[in-house]
């Protein structure tokens, strides 16, 4: 039953990953289609400008140029109409409407130019071409660039959302795998305990030892719900509440999010410490001997074992798309920093947290002389 459940969850998570990858491909195809349409529009506008200037060039025949201009104006409208259904940004739709208005004004200006040329008023035709016509063409190019920029912003936001959701099925597979392993271990232990054993003699009361109670298991359901909420977080206040939930899941006395800036880590957000504690934590240099610096340099989880008088700790790297952007330092109670399940869940939470803080601006130091000395974490 455990294996069947694990297989079902794994297949569901793999299907989710496939759907996310398919969405990423669709976004790439959409961006390429928008870019191709934008390039064609710019080429048509450039050709229109060249044809208009040819109206008043010495030795040029007007009729072929007029026919070519009519074709280009029709092509401009066709490309603009084809671009409309592809747009998803409200700002881009506004730019497209401005482009349509400019296209209608350009057609009217071209009609005036042709009328002046038919009356032999080449100076007036030149004035329309090099004043009204040029201004309209420049405005159309600007509208197309604004449209493309708005679409890129929308696409970038969707890509960030897709990247965040990618971690959920991965975390689900890991969490369910841990749960299945614990369940299988429990079944095996129960089988061993149910097997009768032959004892040569009853142990003396003085030699009896009391077995330690098993450590509480990690709440996998709560961890999965936390990762889901981390994928949706939009502000720092909500993130602070989610850190409190992470501390409860991991049995942590406190957590600190350290963000990298240059060659130093700075305490950006925390839970379990006083309101002024983060301000007293100095920056940590990349070459520091602390666990936080080691996790930042290597991109690997670092364990700081407790000694009975102090809590142990885990430092988990926050992996960005190109490099490690910081670390999550966790102060663990009851010696559970050595528990593989705790380490695994902490890694999943840190991976999802990294997508939430990846867009934060890098930390800065206005005056290094006023900053507290670097401390270990």
C-alpha positions in Angstrom: 0.0 0.0 0.0 2.8 2.4 0.9 4.6 1.6 -2.4 1.4 2.1 -4.4 0.7 5.4 -2.7 4.3 6.5 -3.4 4.0 5.5 -7.0 0.7 7.4 -7.5 2.1 10.6 -5.9 5.3 10.3 -7.9 3.4 10.0 -11.2 1.2 13.0 -10.2 4.3 15.1 -9.4 6.0 14.0 -12.7 2.9 15.0 -14.6 2.9 18.4 -12.9 6.6 18.9 -13.8 5.8 18.0 -17.4 2.9 20.5 -17.4 5.2 23.2 -16.0 7.9 22.5 -18.6 5.2 22.6 -21.3 4.1 26.0 -20.0 7.7 27.2 -20.1 7.9 26.1 -23.8 4.6 27.9 -24.6 5.9 31.1 -23.0 9.1 30.9 -25.1 7.1 30.3 -28.3 4.8 33.2 -27.5 7.8 35.5 -26.9 9.3 34.5 -30.2 6.0 35.1 -32.0 5.6 38.6 -30.5 9.2 39.4 -31.4 8.7 38.3 -35.0 5.6 40.4 -35.4 7.3 43.4 -33.9 10.2 43.0 -36.3 7.9 42.8 -39.3 6.0 45.9 -38.2 9.2 47.9 -37.9 10.4 46.7 -41.3 7.1 47.8 -42.9 7.3 51.3 -41.2 10.9 51.7 -42.4 9.8 50.8 -45.9 7.0 53.3 -45.8 9.4 56.1 -44.8 11.7 55.2 -47.8 8.8 55.2 -50.2 7.5 58.5 -49.0 10.9 60.2 -49.5 10.9 58.7 -53.0 7.7 60.7 -53.8 9.7 63.9 -54.2 13.0 62.4 -55.4 14.0 63.7 -58.9 13.4 61.3 -61.7 11.1 59.0 -59.8 7.8 57.9 -61.2 4.8 58.5 -58.9 2.4 55.7 -59.9 4.7 52.8 -59.0 5.5 54.5 -55.7 1.8 55.1 -55.0 1.0 51.4 -55.6 3.8 50.3 -53.4 2.7 52.7 -50.6 -0.9 51.3 -50.8 0.4 47.8 -50.5 2.6 48.7 -47.4 -0.3 50.5 -45.7 -2.4 47.4 -46.1 0.4 45.2 -44.8 0.8 47.5 -41.8 -2.8 47.1 -40.9 -2.7 43.3 -41.4 0.4 42.9 -39.2 -1.2 45.1 -36.5 -4.4 43.1 -36.6 -2.5 39.8 -36.4 -0.6 41.0 -33.3 -3.6 42.0 -31.3 -4.8 38.4 -30.3 -1.3 37.6 -29.1 -1.1 40.4 -26.5 -1.8 39.7 -22.8 -0.7 43.0 -21.3 -3.2 45.8 -20.9 -0.4 48.3 -21.5 0.5 46.5 -24.7 -3.1 46.7 -25.9 -3.1 50.4 -25.3 0.0 50.8 -27.3 -1.5 48.7 -30.1 -4.5 51.1 -30.2 -2.2 54.1 -30.4 -0.5 52.3 -33.3 -3.8 51.9 -35.1 -4.6 55.6 -34.7 -1.2 56.6 -36.0 -1.7 54.3 -39.0 -5.0 56.0 -39.9 -3.4 59.4 -39.5 -0.5 58.2 -41.8 -3.0 57.1 -44.5 -4.6 60.5 -44.3 -1.3 62.3 -44.6 -0.3 60.1 -47.6 -3.6 61.1 -49.3 -2.8 64.8 -48.8 0.8 64.2 -50.2 -0.6 62.5 -53.3 -3.1 65.4 -53.8 -0.4 68.0 -53.6 1.8 66.1 -56.0 -1.1 65.8 -58.5 -1.5 69.6 -58.3 2.2 70.1 -58.9 2.8 71.4 -55.3 6.0 69.4 -54.5 7.0 71.8 -51.7 3.8 71.3 -49.9 4.1 67.5 -50.5 7.6 67.6 -49.1 6.4 69.5 -46.0 3.8 66.8 -45.3 6.3 64.0 -45.8 9.1 65.4 -43.7 7.0 66.9 -40.9 3.7 65.1 -40.3 4.8 61.9 -42.0 8.1 61.7 -40.2 6.5 62.5 -36.8 3.8 59.8 -37.3 6.4 57.2 -38.3 8.5 58.0 -35.2 5.4 57.8 -33.0 4.6 54.4 -34.4 8.0 53.0 -33.8 7.8 54.3 -30.2 4.4 52.6 -29.7 5.7 49.3 -31.0 8.7 49.5 -28.6 6.4 50.3 -25.7 4.1 47.4 -26.7 7.1 45.0 -26.8 8.4 46.1 -23.4 5.0 45.7 -21.8 4.7 42.1 -23.2 8.2 41.3 -21.9 7.3 42.4 -18.4 4.2 40.3 -18.4 6.1 37.3 -19.8 8.8 37.7 -17.2 6.2 37.7 -14.3 4.7 34.5 -15.7 8.1 32.9 -15.9 8.8 33.7 -12.3 5.5 32.1 -11.3 6.3 29.0 -13.3 9.7 28.8 -11.7 8.2 29.0 -8.2 5.6 26.2 -8.9 8.4 23.9 -10.2 9.6 23.3 -6.7 6.2 22.1 -5.4 6.1 18.6 -7.2 9.8 18.1 -6.4 9.2 18.9 -2.7 6.1 16.7 -2.8 8.1 13.7 -4.1 10.7 14.2 -1.4 8.3 14.6 1.4 6.2 11.6 0.5 9.4 9.6 0.0 10.5 10.5 3.5 7.0 9.6 4.9 7.1 6.2 3.1 10.6 5.5 4.4 9.5 6.3 8.0 6.4 4.1 7.5 8.4 1.2 6.2 10.9 1.6 9.0 8.0 1.5 11.5 6.6 -1.6 10.0 10.0 -3.3 10.1 10.5 -2.3 13.7 7.1 -3.6 14.7 7.9 -6.9 13.1 11.1 -7.2 15.0 9.5 -6.4 18.3 6.8 -9.0 17.7 9.4 -11.8 17.2 9.8 -13.8 20.4 13.3 -13.7 21.8 15.1 -16.2 24.1 16.7 -14.6 27.1 19.2 -16.5 29.2 18.4 -14.6 32.4 16.3 -11.7 33.5 18.5 -8.5 33.5 19.4 -7.1 36.9 17.4 -4.0 37.9 20.7 -2.0 38.2 21.6 -2.8 34.6 18.3 -1.9 33.0 18.4 1.1 30.7 15.5 3.3 29.8 15.2 3.7 26.0 14.9 7.3 24.9 11.5 8.3 23.5 11.5 8.6 19.7 11.9 12.2 18.4 8.8 13.7 17.0 8.5 13.2 13.2 8.4 16.1 10.8 4.9 17.1 9.8 5.1 16.5 6.1 1.6 17.9 5.4 2.4 21.2 7.2 5.7 21.4 5.2 3.9 20.9 1.9 1.3 23.5 2.8 4.1 25.9 3.7 5.8 25.4 0.4 2.5 26.1 -1.4 2.1 29.4 0.5 5.7 30.4 -0.1 5.0 30.1 -3.9 2.2 32.7 -3.5 3.9 35.2 -1.1 4.0 38.8 -2.3 5.2 40.9 0.6 7.6 40.8 3.5 5.0 40.8 6.2 3.5 37.6 4.9 6.9 36.1 4.6 7.6 36.8 8.3 4.5 34.8 9.2 5.6 31.9 6.9 9.0 31.9 8.7 7.2 31.4 12.0 5.4 28.4 10.5 8.7 27.0 9.2 10.2 27.3 12.7 7.3 25.3 14.2 7.7 22.6 11.6 11.5 22.2 12.1 11.3 22.7 15.9 13.6 25.7 15.5 14.3 28.3 18.1 15.0 30.9 15.4 15.6 31.5 11.7 17.5 34.2 9.8 17.5 34.8 6.1 20.9 36.1 5.1 21.1 37.7 1.6 24.4 38.1 -0.3 25.6 41.5 -1.6 29.1 41.6 -3.1 31.4 39.6 -0.9 29.2 39.7 2.3 26.0 38.3 3.7 23.6 40.6 5.5 20.7 39.6 7.8 17.6 40.5 5.9 14.7 38.8 7.8 14.3 36.6 10.8 12.0 34.9 13.3 12.6 34.0 17.0 14.8 37.0 17.9 14.1 40.4 19.3 13.0 43.3 17.0 16.4 44.9 17.1 18.4 41.7 16.9 18.9 41.7 13.1 20.3 45.2 13.3 23.0 44.0 15.7 24.0 41.1 13.5 27.0 42.2 11.5 27.8 41.2 7.9 29.5 37.8 7.2 32.3 37.8 4.7 32.6 35.1 2.1 35.9 33.9 3.4 34.6 33.8 7.0 35.0 30.4 8.9 31.4 30.4 10.0 28.8 27.8 8.8 26.9 30.5 7.0 29.9 31.5 4.9 30.7 27.8 4.2 27.2 27.1 2.9 27.2 30.3 0.8 30.6 29.4 -0.8 29.9 25.8 -1.5 26.1 25.8 -2.1 25.7 22.9 0.3 23.9 22.4 3.5 26.1 22.9 6.5 25.5 21.4 10.0 26.6 23.0 13.2 26.3 20.4 16.0 25.0 21.5 19.4 27.0 20.7 22.6 24.3 20.3 25.1 24.5 23.9 26.4 23.6 25.4 23.1 21.3 24.6 20.2 22.6 23.0 17.0 22.0 24.6 13.7 21.5 24.1 10.0 22.6 26.5 7.3 20.8 25.8 4.0 21.9 27.7 0.8 19.3 29.7 -1.1 19.9 28.7 -4.7 19.3 31.3 -7.4 19.2 30.7 -11.2 22.8 31.6 -11.7 24.4 31.4 -8.2 23.7 31.0 -4.5 21.9 34.3 -3.4 22.1 33.7 0.3 21.5 31.2 3.1 18.8 30.3 5.6 20.3 29.8 9.1 18.1 27.7 11.4 18.7 27.2 15.2 17.5 23.7 15.9 16.4 22.4 19.3 16.7 19.0 20.9 19.7 17.9 18.8 17.6 17.3 15.7 20.0 19.0 13.3 21.5 15.6 12.6 18.1 14.1 11.6 18.0 13.4 7.8 14.3 14.1 7.7 14.8 17.5 9.3 17.6 18.3 6.9 15.6 17.2 3.9 12.5 19.3 4.8 14.7 22.3 5.6 16.3 22.0 2.1 12.9 21.9 0.5 11.7 24.9 2.4 14.9 26.8 1.6 14.5 26.0 -2.1 11.0 27.4 -2.2 12.0 30.4 -0.1 14.7 31.2 -2.6 12.1 31.8 -5.3 10.3 34.2 -3.0 13.3 36.4 -2.2 15.1 36.1 -5.5 13.6 39.4 -6.7 14.7 41.4 -3.6 17.2 44.2 -4.3 20.7 43.3 -3.0 21.6 44.6 0.4 23.9 47.6 0.6 26.1 49.3 3.2 26.2 53.0 3.3 29.2 53.4 5.5 31.3 50.3 6.3 32.9 52.1 9.3 29.4 52.3 10.9 28.6 48.7 10.5 29.0 46.1 13.3 31.8 43.6 13.0 31.1 40.4 11.1 29.9 37.6 13.3 29.6 33.9 12.9 26.2 32.3 12.2 
